């Protein structure tokens, strides 16, 4: 009986440590930041592509002058 109670206490202690563990918070934060960045890219897709096309056009036109 003493061994069984000791075993239950160890399991309870490990479970409580697992619940209070905060290592996973970094992963959640990275996922939320990624979702926000993807949302911004989707919202401003046309503006971003227009800006990239303008920059690439200027680069190619100025490359011919060098």
N, C-alpha and C positions, 0 to 999 in steps of 0.2 A: 504494500500500500504506500509506503514511504517513497519507493522508486517511482510509482505512478504519479504521485503528487509533485515530486521533483521534476519529472518529465513535463507535466502540465505547466509548471511554473516556467520552465525553460522555453516552452513553446509560446506561452503568453508574453514573455520578455522579448523574444525574437520578433513576434508579431507587432508589439508596441514600438520596437525600434524601426521596423519596416514602415509602419504608418507615419512616424515622425521624421522619416528620412526625407531630405530636401534635394537630393541629387537630380531628380527629374525636372526640377523647375527650370533649369537651363534649356532643356529640350523644348518645353512648352513655350518659353519665351522666343526661341529661335523659330518655332513653327508659326507663332503669331506675327512676328516680324516678316517672315516670308509671305504670309497671307496678305499682309498690308502692302508689301512691295508689289506683289502680283496684281493686287486690286488697282493700285495706282498705275501700273503699266497698262492694264486693260482700259481704265478710264481715259488715260491720256495717250492712247495708242496713235491716234492720227497726228497729234501735235509732236510726239516723239519721232515718228517716221518722217514728218515734214522737216524737222530740225536736222535729222541725220542726213536726209537727202540734200538739204541746203549745204551742210558742211562738206559732204562728199563732192558736191558740184563745185564748190569753191576750191577745194583741194585739187581736183582734177584740172580746173581751168588755170590755177596758179602753177601747177606742176609743168604745164606746157610753156610757161614764160621763163622758167629756170633753164 
